[in-house]
């Protein structure tokens, strides 16, 4: 099983798999980030009128945070069925849900037309977005991780991660073009709908590409093994969630801690910055959007480089560079923005996203290598998405509230630094995983069963052929 499951695919096939995951994640993140940008720029006026500008922005970001609240539910549901039915089927469903919700937002009447029903409907559609994204990330990165081999897994698995800056780039680029071409009145009246309606076209393209790839060989092998056990009355598998909580609770906690600095810093740098630059520093929203646009392009370029470096020196060292770097950068970050210079603003956002990339790039391979195949979708998704409720969800909300209360960037910088410290502790407690073979992680003890195996122990788990674990994996 190990040989067939881990043999690297032909380069052309692997590139097609990477492209399918990247395009799908780009579309999903485009939809998700588009809402965040619109929340900072227009939703406070269209769906929460009559409020103080900062209060309206807080209410707007509150609906933004609702999407994060739905992500753990998406992780549970998609993780369970993704581990039982396969990654591909669930990835198609997540793309349809996300695209449909985003397209519907583009058709949504505003508060001026239907009153309080408008923000309610907006919140419901945001919940659907969050539910879909909660299931998207785990499946996309696993599809690539499970097709590749351990030697370059960090590099290949980092490509779906570039879907986040690519989606940010696409969303910000479309909004930036519209704000440049349209007057403020036209953009607020109808122009903001165009990027949301565009999602319908993007979903069609994404589905066409995503349907063309095969299920991962590692999952096929694990599914065949489970069917054999079922046929031989060796005992039924435990639910993936139960198995994760029984055998992998430490890995889940490590993943959650690792996400704190990565998630919080990203939304402060890309979403809250639109509020800070336009209200505290009095820069135009076009200037702020342009800075995020250019920095996102750099972010896209550096993520595969960080992923490749994690294959050479390990997931943990690269992750620590990012966590320590983003924490150390926060005070210079705001000091540069306060100069009200576009060049300084661009430098602040770009360096921040480069450090963020050092955390985000190895994350896909790192989390995939922690869990066994038949619980990998659940484990990776739960670890990644449950932390988003405490990290990314309230980050723009907390940052905006701190700015309103203290009229200073210092508390916001300290907030991100505290998150960075949590991540450093989590990574310090983690084991290095870069040499793990995904089939070795699945191997059962002689006489044991999949349901009672501590499959994520990695170096501690002995392969089925009796080879000592430390001969084939490195801690």
C-alpha positions in Angstrom: 0.0 0.0 0.0 2.8 2.4 0.9 4.5 2.1 -2.4 1.4 2.7 -4.5 0.0 5.4 -2.3 3.1 7.5 -2.2 4.6 7.1 -5.7 4.8 10.6 -7.1 2.6 11.2 -10.1 3.9 12.3 -13.5 4.9 16.0 -13.5 2.2 16.9 -16.0 -0.5 15.3 -13.9 0.8 16.8 -10.7 0.8 20.3 -12.3 -2.9 19.7 -13.4 -3.8 18.7 -9.8 -2.0 21.8 -8.4 -3.8 24.0 -10.9 -7.2 22.6 -10.0 -6.6 23.2 -6.3 -5.1 26.7 -6.9 -7.9 27.9 -9.2 -10.5 26.6 -6.9 -9.0 28.2 -3.8 -8.4 31.4 -5.6 -12.1 31.7 -6.5 -13.2 30.8 -2.9 -10.8 33.3 -1.4 -11.8 35.9 -3.9 -15.4 35.5 -2.8 -14.5 35.6 0.9 -12.1 38.6 0.7 -14.4 40.5 -1.6 -16.9 40.6 1.3 -14.2 41.9 3.7 -13.1 44.7 1.4 -16.7 45.7 0.7 -17.4 45.6 4.5 -14.7 48.2 5.0 -15.7 50.4 2.0 -19.5 50.3 1.4 -21.5 47.8 3.4 -21.4 50.2 6.5 -23.3 52.7 4.3 -25.6 50.4 2.4 -26.7 47.9 5.1 -26.1 49.8 8.4 -27.0 53.5 7.6 -27.5 56.2 10.2 -24.6 55.2 12.4 -21.4 56.9 13.3 -18.9 55.9 10.6 -16.7 53.8 12.9 -19.8 52.2 14.5 -21.2 51.4 11.1 -17.8 49.8 10.2 -17.9 47.8 13.4 -21.4 46.5 12.5 -20.2 45.7 9.0 -17.2 43.8 10.3 -19.5 42.0 12.7 -21.3 40.4 9.7 -17.8 39.8 8.3 -17.0 37.8 11.5 -20.1 35.7 11.2 -18.5 34.0 8.2 -15.7 32.8 10.4 -18.2 31.5 13.0 -19.6 29.2 10.3 -16.1 27.9 9.3 -15.8 25.3 12.1 -19.2 23.8 11.2 -18.0 23.6 7.6 -14.8 21.9 8.8 -16.7 19.3 10.7 -19.2 18.5 8.0 -16.8 18.6 5.0 -14.1 16.9 7.0 -16.3 14.0 8.0 -17.6 13.4 4.5 -14.3 14.2 2.9 -12.7 11.4 5.0 -15.5 9.0 4.1 -16.3 9.9 0.5 -13.2 11.6 -0.8 -11.7 15.0 -1.3 -12.8 15.8 -4.8 -16.6 15.5 -4.3 -16.6 17.8 -1.3 -14.4 20.4 -3.1 -16.9 20.6 -5.9 -19.7 21.2 -3.4 -17.8 23.9 -1.5 -17.1 25.8 -4.7 -20.8 25.7 -5.7 -21.9 26.9 -2.2 -19.4 29.7 -2.1 -20.0 30.9 -5.6 -23.8 30.8 -5.2 -23.7 32.8 -2.0 -21.4 35.5 -3.4 -23.5 35.8 -6.6 -26.6 36.2 -4.4 -24.9 39.1 -2.5 -24.5 40.9 -5.7 -28.3 40.8 -6.2 -29.2 41.7 -2.6 -31.4 44.7 -2.0 -30.0 47.3 0.4 -31.4 48.7 3.6 -32.9 51.6 1.7 -35.0 49.1 -0.3 -36.2 46.4 2.2 -35.1 47.8 5.6 -33.8 45.5 8.3 -34.3 42.4 6.1 -31.2 43.5 4.1 -28.6 43.0 6.8 -30.3 39.8 7.9 -30.1 38.3 4.4 -26.5 39.6 4.1 -25.7 37.8 7.3 -27.3 34.5 6.1 -25.3 34.6 2.9 -22.1 35.3 4.8 -22.8 32.2 6.9 -23.0 30.1 3.7 -19.7 31.6 2.6 -18.0 30.7 5.9 -19.5 27.2 5.9 -18.1 26.6 2.4 -14.7 28.0 3.1 -14.5 25.9 6.2 -14.5 22.8 4.1 -12.6 24.1 1.1 -9.1 24.7 2.6 -8.6 21.2 4.0 -9.6 19.4 0.9 -7.7 21.6 -1.5 -4.3 21.3 0.3 -4.8 17.5 0.9 -5.5 16.8 -2.7 -2.1 18.2 -3.6 -0.3 16.9 -0.5 -1.5 13.3 -1.0 -0.6 13.3 -4.7 3.0 14.4 -4.2 6.0 12.9 -2.4 7.7 13.9 0.9 10.8 15.4 -0.8 8.9 18.4 -2.3 5.6 18.3 -0.5 6.2 21.7 1.1 6.7 23.4 -2.3 3.8 21.7 -4.1 1.3 22.0 -1.2 2.1 25.7 -0.9 0.6 26.4 -4.3 -3.0 26.1 -3.1 -2.0 28.5 -0.3 -1.3 31.1 -3.0 -5.0 31.0 -3.6 -5.4 33.4 -0.7 -3.2 36.2 -2.0 -4.4 35.4 -5.6 -8.0 35.8 -4.4 -7.1 39.0 -2.5 -5.3 40.2 -5.6 -8.3 39.5 -7.8 -10.8 41.0 -5.3 -8.8 44.1 -4.6 -7.9 44.5 -8.2 -11.5 44.5 -9.4 -12.5 46.9 -6.6 -9.6 49.1 -7.3 -10.4 49.3 -11.0 -14.1 50.1 -10.3 -13.3 52.8 -7.7 -10.9 54.3 -10.3 -13.4 54.2 -13.2 -16.5 55.1 -11.3 -17.5 58.0 -9.2 -18.1 57.4 -5.5 -21.8 57.8 -6.0 -21.9 55.3 -8.9 -19.8 52.8 -7.0 -21.9 53.0 -3.9 -25.1 52.9 -6.0 -24.4 49.9 -8.3 -20.7 49.4 -9.0 -20.1 47.4 -5.9 -22.3 44.6 -7.2 -20.2 43.9 -10.3 -17.4 41.9 -8.4 -20.0 39.8 -6.6 -21.8 38.9 -9.9 -18.5 38.1 -11.5 -18.2 35.2 -9.1 -20.7 33.3 -11.2 -18.4 33.2 -14.2 -15.4 32.3 -12.1 -17.2 29.3 -10.5 -18.0 27.8 -13.9 -14.3 28.0 -14.8 -13.3 26.5 -11.5 -15.8 23.6 -11.7 -14.6 22.7 -15.2 -11.0 22.4 -14.0 -11.7 20.8 -10.6 -13.9 18.1 -12.2 -11.0 17.0 -14.4 -8.7 15.7 -11.6 -8.7 12.3 -9.9 -9.1 11.4 -6.2 -5.8 11.2 -4.4 -4.1 7.7 -4.5 -3.4 7.9 -0.8 -7.1 8.2 0.0 -8.0 5.5 -2.5 -5.6 3.1 -0.8 -6.9 4.0 2.7 -10.5 3.6 1.5 -9.7 0.1 0.0 -8.0 -0.9 3.2 -11.1 0.2 5.2 -13.4 -1.8 2.9 -11.3 -4.9 3.4 -11.5 -4.5 7.1 -15.2 -4.1 6.9 -15.6 -7.2 4.7 -13.5 -9.3 7.1 -15.5 -8.2 10.2 -12.3 -6.7 11.7 -14.4 -3.9 13.2 -15.9 -0.7 12.0 -13.9 2.5 11.7 -14.6 5.2 14.3 -16.0 8.5 13.0 -13.2 10.7 11.8 -14.0 13.4 14.5 -13.9 10.8 17.3 -10.6 9.4 16.0 -9.1 12.9 15.7 -10.1 13.9 19.3 -8.9 10.6 20.7 -5.5 10.3 18.9 -4.7 13.8 17.6 -5.9 16.3 20.2 -2.3 17.5 20.7 -1.9 18.1 17.0 -5.2 19.9 16.8 -4.0 22.3 19.6 -0.7 22.8 17.9 -2.5 23.7 14.6 -4.8 26.1 16.4 -2.0 27.8 18.1 0.0 28.0 14.9 -2.9 29.7 13.2 -3.2 32.6 15.7 -0.5 34.9 14.5 -1.0 33.8 10.8 -4.7 34.5 10.9 -4.8 37.7 13.0 -1.9 39.4 11.3 -3.3 38.7 7.8 -6.7 40.3 8.5 -5.1 43.3 10.3 -2.7 43.8 7.4 -5.2 43.4 4.5 -8.7 44.2 5.9 -8.3 46.5 8.9 -5.7 48.5 7.0 -8.4 49.8 4.7 -10.1 51.3 7.8 -6.9 52.6 9.4 -5.5 54.2 6.3 -8.7 56.0 5.3 -9.9 57.1 8.8 -6.8 57.5 11.0 -4.3 58.7 8.4 -6.8 60.2 5.9 -5.5 58.5 2.8 -7.9 57.8 0.0 -9.4 54.3 -0.3 -7.9 54.1 -3.8 -4.4 54.5 -2.3 -5.0 51.9 0.4 -6.4 49.4 -2.2 -3.5 49.9 -4.5 -1.0 49.2 -1.7 -2.8 46.0 -0.8 -3.0 45.1 -4.5 0.8 45.4 -5.1 1.7 43.7 -1.8 -0.6 40.8 -2.5 1.3 40.2 -5.8 4.5 40.0 -3.8 2.8 37.7 -1.3 1.7 35.4 -4.1 5.3 35.2 -5.3 7.0 34.5 -2.0 4.7 31.7 -0.7 6.1 28.9 -3.0 9.7 30.1 -2.1 8.9 29.7 1.6 7.3 26.3 0.8 10.4 25.2 -1.0 12.6 26.4 1.9 10.5 24.3 4.4 11.4 21.2 2.3 15.1 22.0 2.9 15.2 23.2 6.5 11.9 22.1 7.9 8.4 23.3 8.5 9.0 24.6 12.1 12.0 26.9 11.4 10.2 28.6 8.5 7.0 29.0 10.5 9.0 30.5 13.4 10.6 33.1 11.0 7.2 34.2 10.0 5.7 34.4 13.6 8.7 36.2 15.1 9.0 38.5 12.0 5.3 39.6 12.0 5.4 40.3 15.7 8.5 42.4 15.4 7.2 44.3 12.4 4.0 45.6 14.0 5.3 48.8 15.5 7.3 49.7 12.3 4.2 48.7 10.3 2.0 51.4 11.9 4.8 54.0 12.1 5.3 53.7 8.3 1.5 54.1 7.6 1.3 57.1 9.9 3.7 59.0 7.5 0.7 59.1 5.1 3.1 58.3 2.2 2.1 55.7 -0.4 5.7 54.3 -0.6 5.8 53.8 3.2 2.3 52.3 3.2 3.3 49.9 0.5 6.5 48.9 2.3 4.6 48.3 5.5 2.0 46.0 3.9 4.5 44.2 1.7 6.9 43.3 4.5 4.0 42.2 6.7 2.7 39.9 4.0 6.2 38.5 3.3 6.5 37.4 7.0 2.9 36.1 6.9 3.9 34.0 3.9 6.5 32.3 5.9 3.8 31.0 8.2 1.2 30.3 5.5 3.4 28.5 3.0 4.5 25.5 5.1 1.1 25.3 6.8 -0.5 23.0 4.2 2.2 20.3 4.3 2.7 20.7 8.1 -0.9 20.1 9.0 -1.3 17.3 6.4 1.6 15.5 7.8 0.1 15.5 11.3 -2.9 13.3 10.6 -3.7 9.9 9.1 -5.5 9.6 5.8 -8.9 8.5 7.0 -9.0 11.4 9.5 -6.7 13.9 7.7 -9.5 16.0 6.2 -11.2 16.3 9.6 -8.0 16.9 11.6 -6.5 19.5 9.3 -9.8 21.3 8.9 -10.7 21.3 12.6 -7.2 22.5 13.6 -7.2 25.3 10.9 -10.8 26.4 11.1 -11.7 26.3 14.8 -8.9 28.7 15.5 -10.3 31.1 13.0 -13.2 31.9 15.4 -10.8 33.3 17.9 -8.3 34.7 15.4 -9.3 35.9 12.0 -13.0 36.4 12.8 -12.7 39.1 15.5 -9.4 40.6 14.3 -10.7 43.5 12.2 -13.5 44.0 14.7 -11.0 44.1 17.7 -8.6 46.3 15.8 -11.4 48.8 14.8 -12.7 48.8 18.4 -9.2 49.5 19.8 -8.7 52.3 17.4 -12.1 53.8 18.3 -11.3 53.6 22.1 -7.7 54.6 22.2 -7.3 56.6 19.0 -3.8 54.9 18.7 -2.2 52.0 16.9 -0.2 50.9 19.9 -2.9 48.6 21.3 -3.4 47.0 17.9 0.3 46.3 17.5 0.4 44.7 21.0 -2.7 42.6 20.0 -0.8 41.1 17.0 2.4 40.7 19.1 0.4 38.7 21.7 -0.9 36.4 18.9 2.7 35.9 17.6 3.8 34.8 21.1 1.1 32.2 21.2 2.1 30.9 17.8 5.8 30.7 18.8 4.9 28.6 21.8 2.7 26.3 19.7 5.4 25.7 17.1 8.0 25.2 19.8 5.8 22.3 21.1 5.4 20.7 17.7 7.4 18.0 16.1 9.1 18.4 12.8 7.2 16.6 10.0 8.9 17.3 6.7 10.4 13.7 6.3 7.1 11.9 7.0 5.7 9.6 4.4 1.9 10.0 4.4 1.5 6.2 4.0 3.9 5.6 6.9 1.7 7.8 9.1 -1.2 5.5 8.3 0.6 2.2 9.0 -1.0 0.0 11.6 0.8 -1.8 14.4 1.0 -5.6 14.0 -2.3 -7.0 15.2 -3.8 -3.5 15.6 -6.7 -1.8 13.8 -7.2 1.5 12.1 -9.7 2.5 14.8 -7.4 2.1 17.7 -4.1 3.2 16.2 -2.6 6.5 17.2 -2.1 7.2 13.5 -0.7 10.7 13.8 2.1 9.8 16.1 4.3 9.9 13.0 7.8 9.0 14.2 6.3 6.9 17.1 4.1 4.8 14.8 5.7 1.7 13.4 5.1 0.9 9.7 3.2 -2.3 8.9 6.2 -4.0 7.5 8.0 -3.8 10.9 10.6 -1.3 9.9 11.5 0.9 12.8 9.7 4.3 12.6 12.9 6.2 13.0 14.4 4.5 10.0 11.8 6.1 7.7 10.6 9.3 9.4 12.5 12.1 11.1 11.2 14.1 14.1 
